Amino acid sequence: MLELSGVNSFYGKAHILNDLGFSISTGEVVAILGRNGAGKTTTMKTIMQLVRARSGTVRFEGKDISRWPAYRVAQAGLGYVPEERRIFTDLTIMENLEVGRQKQRDGFPFWSMEQLFELFPNLRERRDNRGKALSGGEQQMLTIARTLMGNPKLLLLDEPSEGIAPVIVEQMAETIQQLKAQGLTVLLSEQNLHFARLVADRAIIIEGGSKRFDGSFETLEAQPEIRDTYLSV
């Protein structure tokens, strides 16, 4: 479904992604792991064309999207949940969800408002509250729900467990497991190895913008030197 090949991305003169390449198959949940500054968020933004790669290609369903505008990438079925959430704080939960609405996509999960409230019961209870009245965890739920209103084919989650209470982290893990059960393909970036292991089929470790590992969590656990080199604080 998604393939990156030889991707190099920069911020000004700073070279962030270095010949990065990996692929994701339909229905997979894949976690990009790495320390702060490893290039995880830049990877997400490069896929969405919010950061333009200077070289290399990003392919989605076989199409080269490397020069598409970000809105066209979203219309094609890539849904992005940024780390900073970016909800509309002066709009209610209901209004935020309506902003994200897109048409149903044949052969992919469809999300109605009622289904999203079943997935996130906290949002149902506060559906008429404005975004600024929500806790950090509730804002994270709202951001994911708003993205799902776009009926994405592939969901990009940037640091979904970052800065939220442990009880909400557990809810978030259950939510991603439910999304996988619905057949949704998910790419998430994480520093929390425990959380990633709970939800993902496979791990990709990046450091210095380059891929250092790509495989199962069982393989990663069998190679503690990789975990200690690239993930330990």
C-alpha positions as CSV (number, residue, x, y, z in Angstrom):
1,M,0.0,0.0,0.0
2,L,2.8,2.4,0.9
3,E,6.4,2.4,-0.2
4,L,9.3,4.9,0.4
5,S,12.4,4.5,-1.7
6,G,15.7,6.5,-1.3
7,V,13.9,9.4,0.4
8,N,16.0,12.4,1.5
9,S,14.3,15.3,3.3
10,F,15.8,18.5,4.6
11,Y,14.9,21.4,6.9
12,G,16.9,24.2,5.2
13,K,20.5,22.8,5.1
14,A,19.8,20.2,7.8
15,H,19.6,16.7,6.3
16,I,17.0,14.8,8.3
17,L,16.0,11.7,6.3
18,N,18.9,9.8,4.6
19,D,18.0,7.5,1.8
20,L,15.1,6.2,3.9
21,G,13.1,3.3,2.5
22,F,10.5,0.8,3.7
23,S,7.1,-0.6,2.6
24,I,3.8,-1.3,4.3
25,S,1.2,-3.9,3.2
26,T,-2.6,-3.5,3.3
27,G,-3.9,-4.4,6.8
28,E,-0.6,-4.1,8.6
29,V,0.0,-2.0,11.7
30,V,3.7,-0.9,11.6
31,A,5.5,1.2,14.3
32,I,8.4,3.5,13.5
33,L,10.6,3.6,16.6
34,G,13.4,5.9,17.5
35,R,14.7,8.5,19.9
36,N,13.7,12.2,19.8
37,G,15.2,13.7,16.7
38,A,15.6,10.4,14.9
39,G,13.3,11.6,12.0
40,K,10.0,10.0,12.9
41,T,7.8,13.1,12.5
42,T,9.7,14.2,9.4
43,T,8.9,10.7,7.9
44,M,5.2,11.3,8.6
45,K,5.3,14.8,7.1
46,T,7.2,13.6,4.1
47,I,4.6,10.9,3.4
48,M,1.9,13.6,3.6
49,Q,3.9,16.0,1.5
50,L,4.0,18.6,4.3
51,V,7.7,18.3,3.9
52,R,8.9,17.8,0.3
53,A,11.6,15.2,-0.2
54,R,14.5,16.5,-2.3
55,S,15.0,13.0,-3.8
56,G,13.5,9.6,-3.7
57,T,9.9,8.5,-4.1
58,V,6.8,8.0,-2.0
59,R,4.3,5.6,-3.5
60,F,0.7,5.1,-2.3
61,E,-1.2,2.2,-3.9
62,G,1.4,2.2,-6.6
63,K,1.1,5.9,-7.5
64,D,4.0,8.2,-7.1
65,I,2.7,11.0,-4.8
66,S,6.1,12.6,-4.2
67,R,5.0,15.9,-5.9
68,W,1.4,16.0,-5.0
69,P,0.0,18.8,-2.8
70,A,-0.9,17.7,0.7
71,Y,-4.7,18.1,0.2
72,R,-4.6,15.7,-2.8
73,V,-2.7,13.1,-0.6
74,A,-5.5,13.4,2.0
75,Q,-8.2,13.1,-0.7
76,A,-6.5,9.9,-2.0
77,G,-7.0,8.3,1.4
78,L,-4.0,9.0,3.6
79,G,-5.2,10.2,7.1
80,Y,-2.7,12.1,9.3
81,V,-2.9,12.5,13.1
82,P,-0.1,15.0,14.0
83,E,1.6,14.9,17.4
84,E,0.5,18.4,18.2
85,R,-3.2,17.4,17.5
86,R,-4.3,20.7,15.9
87,I,-8.0,20.4,16.8
88,F,-10.2,23.5,16.4
89,T,-10.4,24.6,20.0
90,D,-13.3,27.0,19.5
91,L,-15.4,24.3,17.8
92,T,-17.4,21.6,19.5
93,I,-16.5,17.9,19.2
94,M,-19.4,17.5,16.8
95,E,-18.2,20.4,14.7
96,N,-14.6,19.2,14.7
97,L,-15.8,15.8,13.4
98,E,-17.8,17.4,10.6
99,V,-14.7,19.2,9.4
100,G,-13.0,15.9,8.7
101,R,-15.9,14.2,6.8
102,Q,-15.1,12.6,3.4
103,K,-17.0,10.2,1.3
104,Q,-17.0,6.4,1.8
105,R,-14.2,4.5,0.0
106,D,-15.2,1.2,-1.6
107,G,-13.5,-1.8,0.0
108,F,-12.3,0.1,3.0
109,P,-13.8,0.7,6.5
110,F,-16.5,3.3,6.8
111,W,-16.8,5.4,9.9
112,S,-20.1,7.0,10.9
113,M,-20.4,9.4,13.8
114,E,-22.1,6.7,15.9
115,Q,-19.3,4.2,15.2
116,L,-16.8,6.8,16.3
117,F,-18.7,7.5,19.6
118,E,-18.7,3.7,20.2
119,L,-14.9,3.7,19.7
120,F,-14.4,6.8,21.8
121,P,-17.2,6.9,24.5
122,N,-15.5,9.8,26.2
123,L,-16.3,12.0,23.2
124,R,-20.0,10.9,23.1
125,E,-20.4,12.2,26.7
126,R,-18.8,15.6,25.8
127,R,-20.0,15.9,22.2
128,D,-21.2,19.5,22.7
129,N,-18.1,20.7,24.5
130,R,-15.6,22.9,22.7
131,G,-12.1,21.6,22.0
132,K,-10.4,23.8,24.5
133,A,-12.4,22.3,27.3
134,L,-11.0,18.8,26.7
135,S,-8.1,17.1,28.4
136,G,-5.0,16.2,26.5
137,G,-6.1,12.6,26.1
138,E,-9.6,13.6,24.9
139,Q,-8.0,16.0,22.4
140,Q,-5.9,13.1,21.1
141,M,-9.1,10.9,20.8
142,L,-10.8,13.8,18.9
143,T,-7.9,14.2,16.5
144,I,-8.0,10.5,15.6
145,A,-11.8,10.5,15.4
146,R,-11.7,13.5,13.1
147,T,-9.2,11.8,10.8
148,L,-11.3,8.7,10.7
149,M,-14.3,10.8,9.6
150,G,-12.3,11.1,6.3
151,N,-12.5,7.3,5.9
152,P,-8.8,6.9,5.3
153,K,-7.2,3.8,3.6
154,L,-4.1,4.3,5.7
155,L,-3.9,6.1,9.0
156,L,-0.6,7.9,10.1
157,L,-0.4,8.3,13.9
158,D,2.5,10.5,15.1
159,E,3.4,9.7,18.8
160,P,-0.2,8.7,19.8
161,S,0.9,7.9,23.4
162,E,2.9,11.0,24.0
163,G,1.8,13.3,26.9
164,I,-1.4,11.5,27.9
165,A,-2.3,9.7,31.2
166,P,-1.4,6.0,31.5
167,V,-5.1,5.0,31.6
168,I,-5.7,6.8,28.3
169,V,-2.6,5.1,26.8
170,E,-4.3,1.8,27.5
171,Q,-7.5,3.0,25.9
172,M,-5.4,4.2,22.9
173,A,-3.8,0.8,22.5
174,E,-7.3,-0.9,22.6
175,T,-8.5,1.6,20.0
176,I,-5.7,0.9,17.6
177,Q,-6.3,-2.9,18.0
178,Q,-9.9,-2.3,17.1
179,L,-8.9,-0.3,14.0
180,K,-6.7,-3.2,12.9
181,A,-9.6,-5.6,13.5
182,Q,-11.6,-3.4,11.1
183,G,-8.9,-3.9,8.5
184,L,-7.4,-0.4,8.6
185,T,-3.7,-0.1,7.7
186,V,-1.9,2.0,10.4
187,L,1.6,3.5,10.5
188,L,2.5,5.0,13.9
189,S,5.6,6.6,15.2
190,E,6.5,5.9,18.8
191,Q,9.2,6.2,21.5
192,N,7.2,3.9,23.8
193,L,8.4,0.4,23.0
194,H,5.8,-1.3,25.3
195,F,3.0,0.6,23.6
196,A,4.3,-0.2,20.1
197,R,4.6,-3.9,21.0
198,L,0.9,-3.9,22.1
199,V,-0.5,-2.7,18.8
200,A,2.0,-3.2,16.0
201,D,2.8,-6.2,13.8
202,R,6.2,-5.0,12.9
203,A,8.9,-2.4,14.0
204,I,11.0,-0.1,11.9
205,I,13.8,1.6,13.8
206,I,15.3,4.8,12.4
207,E,18.3,6.8,13.7
208,G,19.8,9.8,12.0
209,G,17.0,9.6,9.4
210,S,18.2,6.1,8.2
211,K,16.6,2.7,8.7
212,R,18.5,0.6,11.2
213,F,16.0,-2.3,11.7
214,D,12.9,-3.7,10.0
215,G,11.3,-6.8,11.4
216,S,9.1,-8.4,14.0
217,F,9.1,-7.6,17.7
218,E,10.2,-11.2,18.3
219,T,13.3,-10.6,16.2
220,L,13.9,-7.3,17.9
221,E,13.7,-8.9,21.3
222,A,16.2,-11.6,20.2
223,Q,18.7,-8.8,19.3
224,P,18.9,-6.7,22.5
225,E,22.0,-4.9,21.2
226,I,19.8,-3.2,18.5
227,R,17.3,-2.1,21.1
228,D,20.0,-0.8,23.4
229,T,21.9,1.0,20.6
230,Y,18.9,2.8,19.0
231,L,16.1,2.9,21.6
232,S,17.7,3.1,25.1
233,V,17.8,6.5,26.7
